[in-house]
Amino acid sequence: MTKTTSTVPVHRLALRVHEIAQLFNSMDPTPFLNKDLDPQANEYIESWASTHPLNSRLQLTIHLELWPEDGDPTSLLTEAIHNHFIYQAERTRRKLRQVLKQGRISMAIGLIFVSICLIAADYIGDLGPNAGYRVARESLTIVGWVAMWRPLQIFLYDWWPILRKIRLYLKLGSAHVQVVQGK
């Protein structure tokens, strides 16, 4: 059963700024069309949104003290904020692909290494019951399995926080943006 929009919780964030320029990175040559929110504004919005479930709806209300002379900036700010977070989702998706690629390479290296270690441990074990052989056999077995730690960490733990961040950015990239005049 799917939730209707009336049963999905709406979480609202009110941002109060003096002028539009406060929201954007001053180093971005085209701040209103492309991708760069001010790092502090980005961190504030992202931090707020991360405290809410991903299945909720997000609404940003920007209280703008200095209203632009050329009219209502709602569509301009909506597009800029959406573009920024969709771009962040794309960047994070690329990072996820890199992490998973690193995991596959690490897994291949780890499997080869653990195989060599286990074969060598088995060979050493066949040399006799001497304590030195047993220590060498156990050491190779442990070293081989320790080599699998990093690939397992990637595939068990490292990828899902990145995926959650992608979902958060996509949610912010479709958030309802409202601009109101005044404090």
PyRosetta script that sets phi, psi and omega in degrees:
from pyrosetta import init, pose_from_sequence

init()
pose = pose_from_sequence("MTKTTSTVPVHRLALRVHEIAQLFNSMDPTPFLNKDLDPQANEYIESWASTHPLNSRLQLTIHLELWPEDGDPTSLLTEAIHNHFIYQAERTRRKLRQVLKQGRISMAIGLIFVSICLIAADYIGDLGPNAGYRVARESLTIVGWVAMWRPLQIFLYDWWPILRKIRLYLKLGSAHVQVVQGK")
pose.set_psi(1, 132.5)
pose.set_omega(1, -179.9)
pose.set_phi(2, -95.5)
pose.set_psi(2, 150.7)
pose.set_omega(2, 178.4)
pose.set_phi(3, -81.6)
pose.set_psi(3, 140.0)
pose.set_omega(3, 173.4)
pose.set_phi(4, -81.9)
pose.set_psi(4, 163.4)
pose.set_omega(4, -178.1)
pose.set_phi(5, -64.8)
pose.set_psi(5, -22.2)
pose.set_omega(5, 179.4)
pose.set_phi(6, -74.5)
pose.set_psi(6, -22.5)
pose.set_omega(6, -180.0)
pose.set_phi(7, -97.0)
pose.set_psi(7, -7.4)
pose.set_omega(7, 178.6)
pose.set_phi(8, -83.6)
pose.set_psi(8, 127.4)
pose.set_omega(8, -178.9)
pose.set_phi(9, -66.4)
pose.set_psi(9, 145.1)
pose.set_omega(9, 177.1)
pose.set_phi(10, -110.1)
pose.set_psi(10, 128.5)
pose.set_omega(10, 178.0)
pose.set_phi(11, -113.7)
pose.set_psi(11, 132.0)
pose.set_omega(11, -174.1)
pose.set_phi(12, -116.0)
pose.set_psi(12, 139.8)
pose.set_omega(12, 174.9)
pose.set_phi(13, -123.9)
pose.set_psi(13, 128.8)
pose.set_omega(13, 176.8)
pose.set_phi(14, -104.4)
pose.set_psi(14, 121.8)
pose.set_omega(14, 176.0)
pose.set_phi(15, -108.0)
pose.set_psi(15, 128.8)
pose.set_omega(15, 179.1)
pose.set_phi(16, -111.8)
pose.set_psi(16, 119.8)
pose.set_omega(16, 179.8)
pose.set_phi(17, -133.7)
pose.set_psi(17, 154.1)
pose.set_omega(17, 178.9)
pose.set_phi(18, -76.2)
pose.set_psi(18, -45.5)
pose.set_omega(18, -179.5)
pose.set_phi(19, -142.8)
pose.set_psi(19, 162.2)
pose.set_omega(19, -176.8)
pose.set_phi(20, -56.9)
pose.set_psi(20, -38.8)
pose.set_omega(20, -175.3)
pose.set_phi(21, -58.2)
pose.set_psi(21, -24.1)
pose.set_omega(21, 179.6)
pose.set_phi(22, -65.0)
pose.set_psi(22, -23.0)
pose.set_omega(22, -177.8)
pose.set_phi(23, -81.8)
pose.set_psi(23, -17.7)
pose.set_omega(23, -170.5)
pose.set_phi(24, -114.4)
pose.set_psi(24, 155.1)
pose.set_omega(24, 179.1)
pose.set_phi(25, -70.6)
pose.set_psi(25, 122.3)
pose.set_omega(25, -177.8)
pose.set_phi(26, -68.1)
pose.set_psi(26, -14.8)
pose.set_omega(26, 179.2)
pose.set_phi(27, -85.5)
pose.set_psi(27, -10.9)
pose.set_omega(27, -179.8)
pose.set_phi(28, -81.9)
pose.set_psi(28, 120.6)
pose.set_omega(28, -177.5)
pose.set_phi(29, -67.2)
pose.set_psi(29, -22.8)
pose.set_omega(29, -180.0)
pose.set_phi(30, -131.8)
pose.set_psi(30, 66.9)
pose.set_omega(30, -170.4)
pose.set_phi(31, -65.7)
pose.set_psi(31, -27.4)
pose.set_omega(31, -174.1)
pose.set_phi(32, -86.3)
pose.set_psi(32, -11.4)
pose.set_omega(32, -176.0)
pose.set_phi(33, -109.9)
pose.set_psi(33, -27.0)
pose.set_omega(33, -170.3)
pose.set_phi(34, -109.2)
pose.set_psi(34, -111.2)
pose.set_omega(34, -157.4)
pose.set_phi(35, -128.4)
pose.set_psi(35, -13.2)
pose.set_omega(35, -165.4)
pose.set_phi(36, -105.3)
pose.set_psi(36, 102.6)
pose.set_omega(36, 167.7)
pose.set_phi(37, -77.2)
pose.set_psi(37, 158.1)
pose.set_omega(37, 172.8)
pose.set_phi(38, -57.1)
pose.set_psi(38, 135.7)
pose.set_omega(38, -177.2)
pose.set_phi(39, -54.8)
pose.set_psi(39, -37.3)
pose.set_omega(39, 179.1)
pose.set_phi(40, -70.0)
pose.set_psi(40, -39.9)
pose.set_omega(40, 177.1)
pose.set_phi(41, -64.8)
pose.set_psi(41, -43.2)
pose.set_omega(41, 177.9)
pose.set_phi(42, -58.7)
pose.set_psi(42, -48.9)
pose.set_omega(42, -178.7)
pose.set_phi(43, -61.6)
pose.set_psi(43, -41.8)
pose.set_omega(43, -179.1)
pose.set_phi(44, -63.9)
pose.set_psi(44, -47.9)
pose.set_omega(44, -179.4)
pose.set_phi(45, -65.5)
pose.set_psi(45, -45.6)
pose.set_omega(45, -178.8)
pose.set_phi(46, -64.0)
pose.set_psi(46, -43.1)
pose.set_omega(46, 179.6)
pose.set_phi(47, -62.6)
pose.set_psi(47, -43.4)
pose.set_omega(47, 178.0)
pose.set_phi(48, -62.5)
pose.set_psi(48, -48.5)
pose.set_omega(48, -176.3)
pose.set_phi(49, -64.9)
pose.set_psi(49, -32.9)
pose.set_omega(49, -177.3)
pose.set_phi(50, -69.0)
pose.set_psi(50, -13.8)
pose.set_omega(50, 178.9)
pose.set_phi(51, -85.5)
pose.set_psi(51, -4.9)
pose.set_omega(51, -177.4)
pose.set_phi(52, -111.2)
pose.set_psi(52, 150.5)
pose.set_omega(52, 179.1)
pose.set_phi(53, -60.8)
pose.set_psi(53, 147.2)
pose.set_omega(53, -179.1)
pose.set_phi(54, -69.7)
pose.set_psi(54, -16.4)
pose.set_omega(54, 179.7)
pose.set_phi(55, -88.5)
pose.set_psi(55, 5.5)
pose.set_omega(55, 178.3)
pose.set_phi(56, -93.9)
pose.set_psi(56, 168.1)
pose.set_omega(56, 176.5)
pose.set_phi(57, -98.8)
pose.set_psi(57, 144.4)
pose.set_omega(57, -178.7)
pose.set_phi(58, -114.3)
pose.set_psi(58, 140.0)
pose.set_omega(58, 178.0)
pose.set_phi(59, -132.8)
pose.set_psi(59, 126.8)
pose.set_omega(59, 176.7)
pose.set_phi(60, -106.5)
pose.set_psi(60, 124.6)
pose.set_omega(60, 175.0)
pose.set_phi(61, -112.6)
pose.set_psi(61, 120.3)
pose.set_omega(61, -178.6)
pose.set_phi(62, -104.4)
pose.set_psi(62, 115.8)
pose.set_omega(62, 176.8)
pose.set_phi(63, -91.6)
pose.set_psi(63, 114.5)
pose.set_omega(63, -172.3)
pose.set_phi(64, -111.4)
pose.set_psi(64, 114.3)
pose.set_omega(64, -178.8)
pose.set_phi(65, -70.0)
pose.set_psi(65, -47.8)
pose.set_omega(65, -176.9)
pose.set_phi(66, -98.4)
pose.set_psi(66, 99.4)
pose.set_omega(66, -177.9)
pose.set_phi(67, -74.6)
pose.set_psi(67, 133.5)
pose.set_omega(67, -178.9)
pose.set_phi(68, -64.3)
pose.set_psi(68, 147.0)
pose.set_omega(68, -179.5)
pose.set_phi(69, -67.7)
pose.set_psi(69, -26.7)
pose.set_omega(69, -176.4)
pose.set_phi(70, -86.8)
pose.set_psi(70, 14.1)
pose.set_omega(70, 171.9)
pose.set_phi(71, 109.9)
pose.set_psi(71, -166.2)
pose.set_omega(71, -174.8)
pose.set_phi(72, -66.0)
pose.set_psi(72, 120.7)
pose.set_omega(72, -177.8)
pose.set_phi(73, -90.3)
pose.set_psi(73, 10.7)
pose.set_omega(73, -174.0)
pose.set_phi(74, -57.9)
pose.set_psi(74, -49.9)
pose.set_omega(74, -177.3)
pose.set_phi(75, -66.1)
pose.set_psi(75, -37.8)
pose.set_omega(75, 178.3)
pose.set_phi(76, -62.3)
pose.set_psi(76, -48.0)
pose.set_omega(76, -179.2)
pose.set_phi(77, -69.5)
pose.set_psi(77, -38.1)
pose.set_omega(77, 178.2)
pose.set_phi(78, -60.5)
pose.set_psi(78, -48.6)
pose.set_omega(78, -179.9)
pose.set_phi(79, -62.4)
pose.set_psi(79, -43.2)
pose.set_omega(79, -178.5)
pose.set_phi(80, -65.2)
pose.set_psi(80, -43.7)
pose.set_omega(80, -180.0)
pose.set_phi(81, -67.3)
pose.set_psi(81, -44.7)
pose.set_omega(81, 177.8)
pose.set_phi(82, -60.9)
pose.set_psi(82, -46.7)
pose.set_omega(82, 179.2)
pose.set_phi(83, -58.9)
pose.set_psi(83, -42.2)
pose.set_omega(83, -179.1)
pose.set_phi(84, -59.4)
pose.set_psi(84, -50.1)
pose.set_omega(84, -175.3)
pose.set_phi(85, -76.0)
pose.set_psi(85, -29.5)
pose.set_omega(85, 174.4)
pose.set_phi(86, -67.8)
pose.set_psi(86, -39.4)
pose.set_omega(86, 175.3)
pose.set_phi(87, -62.6)
pose.set_psi(87, -41.7)
pose.set_omega(87, 177.1)
pose.set_phi(88, -61.5)
pose.set_psi(88, -39.2)
pose.set_omega(88, 177.9)
pose.set_phi(89, -63.2)
pose.set_psi(89, -41.8)
pose.set_omega(89, 178.6)
pose.set_phi(90, -63.9)
pose.set_psi(90, -43.3)
pose.set_omega(90, 178.1)
pose.set_phi(91, -62.1)
pose.set_psi(91, -41.7)
pose.set_omega(91, -178.6)
pose.set_phi(92, -70.9)
pose.set_psi(92, -33.8)
pose.set_omega(92, 176.2)
pose.set_phi(93, -63.3)
pose.set_psi(93, -40.1)
pose.set_omega(93, 175.9)
pose.set_phi(94, -63.3)
pose.set_psi(94, -40.2)
pose.set_omega(94, 177.5)
pose.set_phi(95, -62.2)
pose.set_psi(95, -41.2)
pose.set_omega(95, 178.2)
pose.set_phi(96, -61.7)
pose.set_psi(96, -43.9)
pose.set_omega(96, 177.7)
pose.set_phi(97, -59.7)
pose.set_psi(97, -40.9)
pose.set_omega(97, 178.7)
pose.set_phi(98, -64.7)
pose.set_psi(98, -42.5)
pose.set_omega(98, 179.7)
pose.set_phi(99, -63.4)
pose.set_psi(99, -43.6)
pose.set_omega(99, -180.0)
pose.set_phi(100, -67.9)
pose.set_psi(100, -36.0)
pose.set_omega(100, 175.7)
pose.set_phi(101, -64.3)
pose.set_psi(101, -44.5)
pose.set_omega(101, 176.9)
pose.set_phi(102, -60.4)
pose.set_psi(102, -38.1)
pose.set_omega(102, 177.9)
pose.set_phi(103, -63.3)
pose.set_psi(103, -42.6)
pose.set_omega(103, 178.9)
pose.set_phi(104, -64.6)
pose.set_psi(104, -43.5)
pose.set_omega(104, 178.5)
pose.set_phi(105, -64.5)
pose.set_psi(105, -45.0)
pose.set_omega(105, 178.8)
pose.set_phi(106, -62.4)
pose.set_psi(106, -37.6)
pose.set_omega(106, 179.4)
pose.set_phi(107, -65.4)
pose.set_psi(107, -43.6)
pose.set_omega(107, 179.1)
pose.set_phi(108, -62.3)
pose.set_psi(108, -46.9)
pose.set_omega(108, 178.6)
pose.set_phi(109, -62.4)
pose.set_psi(109, -44.5)
pose.set_omega(109, -179.6)
pose.set_phi(110, -62.1)
pose.set_psi(110, -42.4)
pose.set_omega(110, 179.4)
pose.set_phi(111, -65.0)
pose.set_psi(111, -41.5)
pose.set_omega(111, 177.5)
pose.set_phi(112, -63.1)
pose.set_psi(112, -46.1)
pose.set_omega(112, -177.9)
pose.set_phi(113, -65.5)
pose.set_psi(113, -45.0)
pose.set_omega(113, 179.9)
pose.set_phi(114, -64.7)
pose.set_psi(114, -35.7)
pose.set_omega(114, 177.4)
pose.set_phi(115, -63.2)
pose.set_psi(115, -46.2)
pose.set_omega(115, 178.5)
pose.set_phi(116, -61.2)
pose.set_psi(116, -44.5)
pose.set_omega(116, -179.8)
pose.set_phi(117, -62.7)
pose.set_psi(117, -42.5)
pose.set_omega(117, -179.0)
pose.set_phi(118, -69.4)
pose.set_psi(118, -37.7)
pose.set_omega(118, 176.3)
pose.set_phi(119, -64.6)
pose.set_psi(119, -44.6)
pose.set_omega(119, 178.8)
pose.set_phi(120, -64.6)
pose.set_psi(120, -39.7)
pose.set_omega(120, 178.7)
pose.set_phi(121, -63.9)
pose.set_psi(121, -41.1)
pose.set_omega(121, 178.4)
pose.set_phi(122, -63.9)
pose.set_psi(122, -42.4)
pose.set_omega(122, 178.6)
pose.set_phi(123, -62.1)
pose.set_psi(123, -46.8)
pose.set_omega(123, -179.9)
pose.set_phi(124, -63.2)
pose.set_psi(124, -36.9)
pose.set_omega(124, 178.1)
pose.set_phi(125, -62.8)
pose.set_psi(125, -30.3)
pose.set_omega(125, 179.5)
pose.set_phi(126, -77.7)
pose.set_psi(126, -11.4)
pose.set_omega(126, -178.3)
pose.set_phi(127, -73.7)
pose.set_psi(127, -20.4)
pose.set_omega(127, 177.8)
pose.set_phi(128, 148.3)
pose.set_psi(128, 172.9)
pose.set_omega(128, -176.5)
pose.set_phi(129, -86.6)
pose.set_psi(129, 9.5)
pose.set_omega(129, -179.3)
pose.set_phi(130, -55.6)
pose.set_psi(130, 143.2)
pose.set_omega(130, -179.8)
pose.set_phi(131, -60.6)
pose.set_psi(131, -38.2)
pose.set_omega(131, 178.5)
pose.set_phi(132, -62.3)
pose.set_psi(132, -40.1)
pose.set_omega(132, 177.3)
pose.set_phi(133, -66.2)
pose.set_psi(133, -40.4)
pose.set_omega(133, 179.8)
pose.set_phi(134, -64.2)
pose.set_psi(134, -42.6)
pose.set_omega(134, 178.4)
pose.set_phi(135, -62.6)
pose.set_psi(135, -45.0)
pose.set_omega(135, 179.3)
pose.set_phi(136, -62.5)
pose.set_psi(136, -43.3)
pose.set_omega(136, 179.8)
pose.set_phi(137, -61.9)
pose.set_psi(137, -48.7)
pose.set_omega(137, -179.6)
pose.set_phi(138, -65.0)
pose.set_psi(138, -38.6)
pose.set_omega(138, 178.9)
pose.set_phi(139, -62.2)
pose.set_psi(139, -44.9)
pose.set_omega(139, 178.4)
pose.set_phi(140, -64.4)
pose.set_psi(140, -38.8)
pose.set_omega(140, 178.4)
pose.set_phi(141, -62.8)
pose.set_psi(141, -46.4)
pose.set_omega(141, -179.7)
pose.set_phi(142, -65.4)
pose.set_psi(142, -47.0)
pose.set_omega(142, -180.0)
pose.set_phi(143, -59.5)
pose.set_psi(143, -41.3)
pose.set_omega(143, 179.1)
pose.set_phi(144, -60.9)
pose.set_psi(144, -45.4)
pose.set_omega(144, -179.1)
pose.set_phi(145, -73.3)
pose.set_psi(145, -31.1)
pose.set_omega(145, 175.7)
pose.set_phi(146, -63.1)
pose.set_psi(146, -32.7)
pose.set_omega(146, 178.0)
pose.set_phi(147, -62.7)
pose.set_psi(147, -20.3)
pose.set_omega(147, 179.6)
pose.set_phi(148, -86.3)
pose.set_psi(148, -5.1)
pose.set_omega(148, -176.4)
pose.set_phi(149, -58.6)
pose.set_psi(149, -50.7)
pose.set_omega(149, -175.4)
pose.set_phi(150, -63.9)
pose.set_psi(150, -48.1)
pose.set_omega(150, 178.5)
pose.set_phi(151, -61.4)
pose.set_psi(151, -38.0)
pose.set_omega(151, 178.6)
pose.set_phi(152, -67.2)
pose.set_psi(152, -37.3)
pose.set_omega(152, 177.2)
pose.set_phi(153, -61.4)
pose.set_psi(153, -43.4)
pose.set_omega(153, 179.7)
pose.set_phi(154, -61.3)
pose.set_psi(154, -50.3)
pose.set_omega(154, -174.4)
pose.set_phi(155, -77.6)
pose.set_psi(155, -21.5)
pose.set_omega(155, 178.7)
pose.set_phi(156, -94.8)
pose.set_psi(156, -33.9)
pose.set_omega(156, -169.9)
pose.set_phi(157, -128.3)
pose.set_psi(157, -37.7)
pose.set_omega(157, -169.3)
pose.set_phi(158, -72.8)
pose.set_psi(158, -29.8)
pose.set_omega(158, -171.8)
pose.set_phi(159, -80.4)
pose.set_psi(159, -34.2)
pose.set_omega(159, -171.9)
pose.set_phi(160, -72.0)
pose.set_psi(160, -30.8)
pose.set_omega(160, 172.6)
pose.set_phi(161, -65.7)
pose.set_psi(161, -32.1)
pose.set_omega(161, 178.2)
pose.set_phi(162, -68.3)
pose.set_psi(162, -42.2)
pose.set_omega(162, 177.6)
pose.set_phi(163, -62.6)
pose.set_psi(163, -39.9)
pose.set_omega(163, 178.0)
pose.set_phi(164, -62.2)
pose.set_psi(164, -39.6)
pose.set_omega(164, 178.9)
pose.set_phi(165, -64.4)
pose.set_psi(165, -39.8)
pose.set_omega(165, 176.5)
pose.set_phi(166, -59.2)
pose.set_psi(166, -47.1)
pose.set_omega(166, -180.0)
pose.set_phi(167, -62.7)
pose.set_psi(167, -38.6)
pose.set_omega(167, 177.7)
pose.set_phi(168, -63.0)
pose.set_psi(168, -46.5)
pose.set_omega(168, 179.4)
pose.set_phi(169, -62.9)
pose.set_psi(169, -39.9)
pose.set_omega(169, 178.1)
pose.set_phi(170, -65.4)
pose.set_psi(170, -37.6)
pose.set_omega(170, 177.3)
pose.set_phi(171, -64.2)
pose.set_psi(171, -44.2)
pose.set_omega(171, 177.2)
pose.set_phi(172, -67.6)
pose.set_psi(172, -31.0)
pose.set_omega(172, 178.3)
pose.set_phi(173, -70.0)
pose.set_psi(173, -10.4)
pose.set_omega(173, 176.7)
pose.set_phi(174, -123.4)
pose.set_psi(174, 13.5)
pose.set_omega(174, -179.5)
pose.set_phi(175, -65.4)
pose.set_psi(175, 149.4)
pose.set_omega(175, 175.2)
pose.set_phi(176, -75.3)
pose.set_psi(176, 127.2)
pose.set_omega(176, 179.8)
pose.set_phi(177, -114.5)
pose.set_psi(177, 129.0)
pose.set_omega(177, 179.3)
pose.set_phi(178, -126.0)
pose.set_psi(178, 137.1)
pose.set_omega(178, 178.1)
pose.set_phi(179, -118.6)
pose.set_psi(179, 127.6)
pose.set_omega(179, 178.8)
pose.set_phi(180, -124.1)
pose.set_psi(180, 148.4)
pose.set_omega(180, -178.1)
pose.set_phi(181, -86.1)
pose.set_psi(181, 138.6)
pose.set_omega(181, 176.7)
pose.set_phi(182, 101.3)
pose.set_psi(182, -179.3)
pose.set_omega(182, -177.4)
pose.set_phi(183, -76.3)
pose.dump_pdb("model.pdb")
